[in-house]
Amino acid sequence: MSQQNVFGKISLKAGEDLSNKIYHLVKLDANGNAVLSGVGERAIGVLDTKGKQGEVVAVNILGTSKVVAGGPINIGSYVTSNANGQAVERTSEVNVIGIALESASNAGEIIEILLMPLSL
């Protein structure tokens, strides 16, 4: 059962329409706004509220968070972002956002991760 235990959350302006992207990985754009993270990009956290461009959104940055899986994920695996801001297992030396606390069998499943942003 996915849950969240958030110790740190920040508010940012949405730099794009994020109204259908709750629990997706986000990064900062050049203006400091939240936008979807892509492959190999450094995600700063997980979007915890919906928002259209210019609206304020909440981003989980510390603790555990729900996240949308981009494919199969094994429990205990390091996760990073795919092109759609979904969590996928790290397959190379890329930016890690956390560790999977649950496994996912398919894309679109919501799992819990331990937020632990680091660059490898």
VMD Tcl script that builds the backbone (N, CA, C; Angstrom):
set m [mol new atoms 360]
animate dup $m
set s [atomselect $m all]
$s set {name element resname resid chain x y z} {
  {N N MET 1 A 0.836 -1.175 0.000}
  {CA C MET 1 A 0.000 0.000 0.000}
  {C C MET 1 A 0.883 1.242 0.000}
  {N N SER 2 A 0.770 2.037 -1.014}
  {CA C SER 2 A 1.560 3.263 -1.104}
  {C C SER 2 A 1.076 4.283 -0.091}
  {N N GLN 3 A 2.025 4.927 0.541}
  {CA C GLN 3 A 1.710 5.988 1.479}
  {C C GLN 3 A 2.749 7.084 1.323}
  {N N GLN 4 A 2.605 8.140 2.083}
  {CA C GLN 4 A 3.584 9.216 2.066}
  {C C GLN 4 A 3.884 9.611 3.503}
  {N N ASN 5 A 5.133 9.925 3.763}
  {CA C ASN 5 A 5.566 10.452 5.041}
  {C C ASN 5 A 6.531 11.578 4.711}
  {N N VAL 6 A 5.972 12.732 4.418}
  {CA C VAL 6 A 6.742 13.853 3.893}
  {C C VAL 6 A 7.261 14.720 5.031}
  {N N PHE 7 A 8.584 14.915 5.050}
  {CA C PHE 7 A 9.223 15.788 6.034}
  {C C PHE 7 A 9.544 17.147 5.435}
  {N N GLY 8 A 9.661 17.196 4.113}
  {CA C GLY 8 A 9.999 18.437 3.443}
  {C C GLY 8 A 9.182 18.620 2.187}
  {N N LYS 9 A 8.585 19.797 2.067}
  {CA C LYS 9 A 7.762 20.134 0.911}
  {C C LYS 9 A 8.030 21.591 0.584}
  {N N ILE 10 A 8.142 21.901 -0.696}
  {CA C ILE 10 A 8.317 23.288 -1.099}
  {C C ILE 10 A 7.214 23.679 -2.073}
  {N N SER 11 A 6.969 24.972 -2.156}
  {CA C SER 11 A 6.000 25.515 -3.105}
  {C C SER 11 A 6.756 26.191 -4.235}
  {N N LEU 12 A 6.381 25.875 -5.458}
  {CA C LEU 12 A 6.992 26.461 -6.646}
  {C C LEU 12 A 5.910 26.822 -7.642}
  {N N LYS 13 A 6.218 27.733 -8.551}
  {CA C LYS 13 A 5.311 28.006 -9.660}
  {C C LYS 13 A 5.488 26.916 -10.703}
  {N N ALA 14 A 4.388 26.522 -11.303}
  {CA C ALA 14 A 4.455 25.549 -12.397}
  {C C ALA 14 A 4.922 26.269 -13.658}
  {N N GLY 15 A 5.964 25.747 -14.274}
  {CA C GLY 15 A 6.500 26.329 -15.505}
  {C C GLY 15 A 5.836 25.790 -16.745}
  {N N GLU 16 A 4.911 24.848 -16.555}
  {CA C GLU 16 A 4.131 24.258 -17.643}
  {C C GLU 16 A 2.859 23.688 -17.030}
  {N N ASP 17 A 1.947 23.214 -17.858}
  {CA C ASP 17 A 0.708 22.635 -17.354}
  {C C ASP 17 A 1.007 21.304 -16.671}
  {N N LEU 18 A 0.822 21.259 -15.360}
  {CA C LEU 18 A 1.059 20.053 -14.572}
  {C C LEU 18 A -0.242 19.526 -13.970}
  {N N SER 19 A -1.361 19.901 -14.572}
  {CA C SER 19 A -2.665 19.551 -14.005}
  {C C SER 19 A -2.959 18.054 -14.037}
  {N N ASN 20 A -2.273 17.291 -14.865}
  {CA C ASN 20 A -2.471 15.838 -14.919}
  {C C ASN 20 A -1.200 15.089 -14.552}
  {N N LYS 21 A -0.322 15.696 -13.759}
  {CA C LYS 21 A 0.996 15.112 -13.483}
  {C C LYS 21 A 1.281 14.904 -12.002}
  {N N ILE 22 A 0.236 14.774 -11.172}
  {CA C ILE 22 A 0.470 14.524 -9.758}
  {C C ILE 22 A 1.287 13.229 -9.606}
  {N N TYR 23 A 2.215 13.228 -8.679}
  {CA C TYR 23 A 3.132 12.130 -8.374}
  {C C TYR 23 A 4.150 11.860 -9.487}
  {N N HIS 24 A 4.415 12.851 -10.320}
  {CA C HIS 24 A 5.478 12.758 -11.323}
  {C C HIS 24 A 6.712 13.501 -10.804}
  {N N LEU 25 A 7.870 13.144 -11.323}
  {CA C LEU 25 A 9.126 13.780 -10.934}
  {C C LEU 25 A 9.269 15.121 -11.629}
  {N N VAL 26 A 9.717 16.127 -10.880}
  {CA C VAL 26 A 9.892 17.469 -11.439}
  {C C VAL 26 A 11.310 17.968 -11.194}
  {N N LYS 27 A 11.704 18.910 -12.022}
  {CA C LYS 27 A 12.996 19.584 -11.913}
  {C C LYS 27 A 12.725 21.079 -11.944}
  {N N LEU 28 A 13.776 21.870 -11.793}
  {CA C LEU 28 A 13.668 23.324 -11.921}
  {C C LEU 28 A 14.041 23.731 -13.341}
  {N N ASP 29 A 13.256 24.655 -13.922}
  {CA C ASP 29 A 13.654 25.213 -15.213}
  {C C ASP 29 A 14.575 26.410 -14.957}
  {N N ALA 30 A 14.985 27.083 -16.002}
  {CA C ALA 30 A 15.928 28.204 -15.893}
  {C C ALA 30 A 15.385 29.354 -15.045}
  {N N ASN 31 A 14.060 29.426 -14.881}
  {CA C ASN 31 A 13.437 30.484 -14.087}
  {C C ASN 31 A 13.087 30.045 -12.674}
  {N N GLY 32 A 13.459 28.808 -12.309}
  {CA C GLY 32 A 13.154 28.303 -10.970}
  {C C GLY 32 A 11.753 27.757 -10.825}
  {N N ASN 33 A 11.092 27.487 -11.946}
  {CA C ASN 33 A 9.748 26.926 -11.923}
  {C C ASN 33 A 9.805 25.404 -11.998}
  {N N ALA 34 A 8.766 24.739 -11.509}
  {CA C ALA 34 A 8.673 23.285 -11.574}
  {C C ALA 34 A 8.195 22.855 -12.956}
  {N N VAL 35 A 8.949 21.955 -13.581}
  {CA C VAL 35 A 8.577 21.350 -14.855}
  {C C VAL 35 A 8.915 19.859 -14.773}
  {N N LEU 36 A 8.300 19.057 -15.641}
  {CA C LEU 36 A 8.590 17.623 -15.625}
  {C C LEU 36 A 10.061 17.349 -15.860}
  {N N SER 37 A 10.577 16.396 -15.136}
  {CA C SER 37 A 11.957 15.947 -15.325}
  {C C SER 37 A 11.989 14.974 -16.493}
  {N N GLY 38 A 13.110 14.926 -17.178}
  {CA C GLY 38 A 13.282 14.021 -18.304}
  {C C GLY 38 A 14.409 13.043 -18.064}
  {N N VAL 39 A 14.713 12.250 -19.059}
  {CA C VAL 39 A 15.771 11.243 -18.976}
  {C C VAL 39 A 17.112 11.904 -18.674}
  {N N GLY 40 A 17.803 11.411 -17.660}
  {CA C GLY 40 A 19.121 11.907 -17.318}
  {C C GLY 40 A 19.138 13.266 -16.644}
  {N N GLU 41 A 17.958 13.830 -16.362}
  {CA C GLU 41 A 17.909 15.149 -15.729}
  {C C GLU 41 A 17.799 15.004 -14.216}
  {N N ARG 42 A 18.223 16.031 -13.506}
  {CA C ARG 42 A 18.229 16.017 -12.041}
  {C C ARG 42 A 16.866 16.454 -11.504}
  {N N ALA 43 A 16.059 15.482 -11.094}
  {CA C ALA 43 A 14.771 15.786 -10.465}
  {C C ALA 43 A 15.026 16.310 -9.058}
  {N N ILE 44 A 14.200 17.263 -8.626}
  {CA C ILE 44 A 14.356 17.788 -7.261}
  {C C ILE 44 A 13.322 17.211 -6.308}
  {N N GLY 45 A 12.269 16.592 -6.855}
  {CA C GLY 45 A 11.235 16.036 -5.998}
  {C C GLY 45 A 10.064 15.507 -6.800}
  {N N VAL 46 A 8.965 15.268 -6.069}
  {CA C VAL 46 A 7.759 14.682 -6.651}
  {C C VAL 46 A 6.615 15.671 -6.517}
  {N N LEU 47 A 5.921 15.925 -7.618}
  {CA C LEU 47 A 4.773 16.833 -7.622}
  {C C LEU 47 A 3.660 16.256 -6.749}
  {N N ASP 48 A 3.190 17.028 -5.774}
  {CA C ASP 48 A 2.179 16.545 -4.837}
  {C C ASP 48 A 0.824 17.226 -5.016}
  {N N THR 49 A 0.751 18.210 -5.886}
  {CA C THR 49 A -0.532 18.855 -6.198}
  {C C THR 49 A -0.596 19.117 -7.694}
  {N N LYS 50 A -1.793 19.279 -8.189}
  {CA C LYS 50 A -1.972 19.599 -9.604}
  {C C LYS 50 A -1.879 21.114 -9.775}
  {N N GLY 51 A -1.498 21.549 -10.973}
  {CA C GLY 51 A -1.456 22.977 -11.237}
  {C C GLY 51 A -1.217 23.287 -12.701}
  {N N LYS 52 A -1.840 24.339 -13.145}
  {CA C LYS 52 A -1.613 24.807 -14.515}
  {C C LYS 52 A -0.425 25.758 -14.514}
  {N N GLN 53 A 0.089 26.061 -15.682}
  {CA C GLN 53 A 1.238 26.953 -15.796}
  {C C GLN 53 A 0.976 28.258 -15.057}
  {N N GLY 54 A 1.941 28.669 -14.221}
  {CA C GLY 54 A 1.832 29.906 -13.452}
  {C C GLY 54 A 1.215 29.732 -12.077}
  {N N GLU 55 A 0.544 28.614 -11.826}
  {CA C GLU 55 A -0.045 28.362 -10.515}
  {C C GLU 55 A 1.015 27.792 -9.570}
  {N N VAL 56 A 0.786 27.936 -8.279}
  {CA C VAL 56 A 1.704 27.400 -7.280}
  {C C VAL 56 A 1.382 25.927 -7.048}
  {N N VAL 57 A 2.431 25.094 -7.037}
  {CA C VAL 57 A 2.281 23.657 -6.792}
  {C C VAL 57 A 3.176 23.250 -5.631}
  {N N ALA 58 A 2.849 22.135 -4.985}
  {CA C ALA 58 A 3.660 21.594 -3.896}
  {C C ALA 58 A 4.529 20.471 -4.439}
  {N N VAL 59 A 5.783 20.438 -3.977}
  {CA C VAL 59 A 6.739 19.419 -4.405}
  {C C VAL 59 A 7.337 18.767 -3.160}
  {N N ASN 60 A 7.202 17.439 -3.070}
  {CA C ASN 60 A 7.812 16.678 -1.972}
  {C C ASN 60 A 9.304 16.553 -2.241}
  {N N ILE 61 A 10.113 16.944 -1.248}
  {CA C ILE 61 A 11.569 16.894 -1.448}
  {C C ILE 61 A 12.306 16.053 -0.409}
  {N N LEU 62 A 11.619 15.650 0.671}
  {CA C LEU 62 A 12.277 14.896 1.719}
  {C C LEU 62 A 11.262 13.993 2.402}
  {N N GLY 63 A 11.638 12.761 2.653}
  {CA C GLY 63 A 10.752 11.790 3.285}
  {C C GLY 63 A 10.429 10.690 2.305}
  {N N THR 64 A 9.195 10.183 2.369}
  {CA C THR 64 A 8.736 9.214 1.385}
  {C C THR 64 A 7.605 9.842 0.596}
  {N N SER 65 A 7.441 9.393 -0.633}
  {CA C SER 65 A 6.428 9.985 -1.496}
  {C C SER 65 A 5.864 8.941 -2.443}
  {N N LYS 66 A 4.620 9.134 -2.814}
  {CA C LYS 66 A 4.046 8.348 -3.892}
  {C C LYS 66 A 4.646 8.852 -5.199}
  {N N VAL 67 A 4.804 7.947 -6.166}
  {CA C VAL 67 A 5.333 8.320 -7.471}
  {C C VAL 67 A 4.732 7.381 -8.516}
  {N N VAL 68 A 4.556 7.886 -9.724}
  {CA C VAL 68 A 4.046 7.075 -10.827}
  {C C VAL 68 A 5.219 6.335 -11.469}
  {N N ALA 69 A 5.088 5.019 -11.568}
  {CA C ALA 69 A 6.121 4.194 -12.196}
  {C C ALA 69 A 6.023 4.285 -13.712}
  {N N GLY 70 A 7.178 4.283 -14.354}
  {CA C GLY 70 A 7.238 4.306 -15.811}
  {C C GLY 70 A 7.431 2.929 -16.410}
  {N N GLY 71 A 7.428 1.901 -15.587}
  {CA C GLY 71 A 7.629 0.519 -16.004}
  {C C GLY 71 A 7.904 -0.321 -14.780}
  {N N PRO 72 A 8.292 -1.580 -14.974}
  {CA C PRO 72 A 8.593 -2.440 -13.827}
  {C C PRO 72 A 9.737 -1.883 -12.978}
  {N N ILE 73 A 9.553 -1.929 -11.659}
  {CA C ILE 73 A 10.567 -1.471 -10.711}
  {C C ILE 73 A 10.654 -2.501 -9.597}
  {N N ASN 74 A 11.860 -2.897 -9.259}
  {CA C ASN 74 A 12.072 -3.823 -8.149}
  {C C ASN 74 A 12.246 -3.051 -6.853}
  {N N ILE 75 A 11.684 -3.582 -5.781}
  {CA C ILE 75 A 11.841 -2.967 -4.470}
  {C C ILE 75 A 13.332 -2.853 -4.147}
  {N N GLY 76 A 13.745 -1.736 -3.594}
  {CA C GLY 76 A 15.144 -1.508 -3.243}
  {C C GLY 76 A 15.994 -0.921 -4.354}
  {N N SER 77 A 15.421 -0.768 -5.538}
  {CA C SER 77 A 16.182 -0.218 -6.671}
  {C C SER 77 A 16.271 1.292 -6.586}
  {N N TYR 78 A 17.401 1.827 -7.064}
  {CA C TYR 78 A 17.490 3.272 -7.253}
  {C C TYR 78 A 16.576 3.646 -8.401}
  {N N VAL 79 A 15.893 4.796 -8.268}
  {CA C VAL 79 A 15.007 5.244 -9.344}
  {C C VAL 79 A 15.414 6.623 -9.840}
  {N N THR 80 A 15.112 6.856 -11.084}
  {CA C THR 80 A 15.389 8.107 -11.768}
  {C C THR 80 A 14.195 8.413 -12.662}
  {N N SER 81 A 14.281 9.449 -13.463}
  {CA C SER 81 A 13.164 9.875 -14.303}
  {C C SER 81 A 13.262 9.325 -15.725}
  {N N ASN 82 A 12.100 9.017 -16.303}
  {CA C ASN 82 A 12.051 8.742 -17.740}
  {C C ASN 82 A 11.662 10.036 -18.448}
  {N N ALA 83 A 11.418 9.980 -19.730}
  {CA C ALA 83 A 11.107 11.180 -20.518}
  {C C ALA 83 A 9.800 11.843 -20.109}
  {N N ASN 84 A 8.924 11.098 -19.415}
  {CA C ASN 84 A 7.615 11.624 -19.017}
  {C C ASN 84 A 7.522 11.971 -17.547}
  {N N GLY 85 A 8.666 12.039 -16.841}
  {CA C GLY 85 A 8.651 12.387 -15.427}
  {C C GLY 85 A 8.192 11.251 -14.530}
  {N N GLN 86 A 8.170 10.034 -15.057}
  {CA C GLN 86 A 7.793 8.870 -14.263}
  {C C GLN 86 A 9.051 8.190 -13.730}
  {N N ALA 87 A 8.908 7.502 -12.603}
  {CA C ALA 87 A 10.042 6.820 -11.992}
  {C C ALA 87 A 10.359 5.522 -12.728}
  {N N VAL 88 A 11.640 5.319 -13.009}
  {CA C VAL 88 A 12.122 4.082 -13.616}
  {C C VAL 88 A 13.397 3.663 -12.894}
  {N N GLU 89 A 13.726 2.369 -12.988}
  {CA C GLU 89 A 14.964 1.898 -12.390}
  {C C GLU 89 A 16.154 2.543 -13.071}
  {N N ARG 90 A 17.151 2.858 -12.291}
  {CA C ARG 90 A 18.380 3.436 -12.823}
  {C C ARG 90 A 19.126 2.345 -13.577}
  {N N THR 91 A 19.447 2.614 -14.840}
  {CA C THR 91 A 20.155 1.626 -15.653}
  {C C THR 91 A 21.565 2.068 -15.976}
  {N N SER 92 A 21.915 3.299 -15.662}
  {CA C SER 92 A 23.269 3.795 -15.890}
  {C C SER 92 A 23.566 4.873 -14.860}
  {N N GLU 93 A 24.699 5.488 -14.977}
  {CA C GLU 93 A 25.107 6.529 -14.033}
  {C C GLU 93 A 24.369 7.824 -14.339}
  {N N VAL 94 A 23.147 7.924 -13.840}
  {CA C VAL 94 A 22.322 9.109 -14.053}
  {C C VAL 94 A 21.848 9.637 -12.713}
  {N N ASN 95 A 21.147 10.723 -12.725}
  {CA C ASN 95 A 20.655 11.363 -11.509}
  {C C ASN 95 A 19.564 10.520 -10.853}
  {N N VAL 96 A 19.771 10.211 -9.580}
  {CA C VAL 96 A 18.855 9.371 -8.810}
  {C C VAL 96 A 17.988 10.269 -7.941}
  {N N ILE 97 A 16.678 9.952 -7.846}
  {CA C ILE 97 A 15.787 10.705 -6.975}
  {C C ILE 97 A 15.481 9.943 -5.691}
  {N N GLY 98 A 15.643 8.613 -5.704}
  {CA C GLY 98 A 15.365 7.870 -4.487}
  {C C GLY 98 A 15.475 6.372 -4.646}
  {N N ILE 99 A 14.936 5.674 -3.644}
  {CA C ILE 99 A 14.953 4.219 -3.595}
  {C C ILE 99 A 13.511 3.722 -3.522}
  {N N ALA 100 A 13.192 2.723 -4.340}
  {CA C ALA 100 A 11.844 2.148 -4.361}
  {C C ALA 100 A 11.583 1.373 -3.070}
  {N N LEU 101 A 10.526 1.727 -2.370}
  {CA C LEU 101 A 10.117 1.009 -1.167}
  {C C LEU 101 A 9.063 -0.038 -1.488}
  {N N GLU 102 A 8.582 -0.020 -2.709}
  {CA C GLU 102 A 7.615 -0.994 -3.217}
  {C C GLU 102 A 8.019 -1.340 -4.637}
  {N N SER 103 A 7.521 -2.442 -5.127}
  {CA C SER 103 A 7.788 -2.799 -6.520}
  {C C SER 103 A 6.581 -2.438 -7.377}
  {N N ALA 104 A 6.851 -2.261 -8.665}
  {CA C ALA 104 A 5.792 -2.004 -9.650}
  {C C ALA 104 A 5.934 -3.039 -10.753}
  {N N SER 105 A 4.821 -3.543 -11.222}
  {CA C SER 105 A 4.831 -4.508 -12.321}
  {C C SER 105 A 4.674 -3.831 -13.675}
  {N N ASN 106 A 3.982 -2.681 -13.683}
  {CA C ASN 106 A 3.647 -2.023 -14.941}
  {C C ASN 106 A 3.755 -0.506 -14.831}
  {N N ALA 107 A 3.891 0.131 -15.972}
  {CA C ALA 107 A 3.847 1.596 -16.037}
  {C C ALA 107 A 2.481 2.068 -15.555}
  {N N GLY 108 A 2.474 3.204 -14.888}
  {CA C GLY 108 A 1.229 3.797 -14.411}
  {C C GLY 108 A 0.879 3.433 -12.979}
  {N N GLU 109 A 1.537 2.415 -12.421}
  {CA C GLU 109 A 1.277 2.058 -11.030}
  {C C GLU 109 A 1.878 3.123 -10.114}
  {N N ILE 110 A 1.248 3.330 -8.977}
  {CA C ILE 110 A 1.758 4.279 -7.989}
  {C C ILE 110 A 2.438 3.480 -6.883}
  {N N ILE 111 A 3.712 3.813 -6.642}
  {CA C ILE 111 A 4.486 3.156 -5.593}
  {C C ILE 111 A 5.060 4.211 -4.658}
  {N N GLU 112 A 5.597 3.748 -3.553}
  {CA C GLU 112 A 6.238 4.646 -2.591}
  {C C GLU 112 A 7.751 4.583 -2.764}
  {N N ILE 113 A 8.390 5.753 -2.742}
  {CA C ILE 113 A 9.849 5.817 -2.790}
  {C C ILE 113 A 10.362 6.623 -1.601}
  {N N LEU 114 A 11.588 6.327 -1.202}
  {CA C LEU 114 A 12.303 7.143 -0.226}
  {C C LEU 114 A 13.039 8.210 -1.019}
  {N N LEU 115 A 12.679 9.466 -0.819}
  {CA C LEU 115 A 13.330 10.558 -1.544}
  {C C LEU 115 A 14.749 10.712 -1.039}
  {N N MET 116 A 15.680 10.607 -1.961}
  {CA C MET 116 A 17.089 10.670 -1.635}
  {C C MET 116 A 17.827 11.201 -2.868}
  {N N PRO 117 A 17.609 12.456 -3.230}
  {CA C PRO 117 A 18.215 12.983 -4.447}
  {C C PRO 117 A 19.742 12.980 -4.371}
  {N N LEU 118 A 20.371 12.395 -5.381}
  {CA C LEU 118 A 21.815 12.433 -5.476}
  {C C LEU 118 A 22.228 12.241 -6.929}
  {N N SER 119 A 23.381 12.739 -7.243}
  {CA C SER 119 A 23.920 12.600 -8.583}
  {C C SER 119 A 25.028 11.581 -8.561}
  {N N LEU 120 A 24.968 10.652 -9.489}
  {CA C LEU 120 A 26.007 9.628 -9.570}
  {C C LEU 120 A 26.824 9.817 -10.825}
}
mol reanalyze $m
mol bondsrecalc $m
mol representation Tube
mol addrep $m
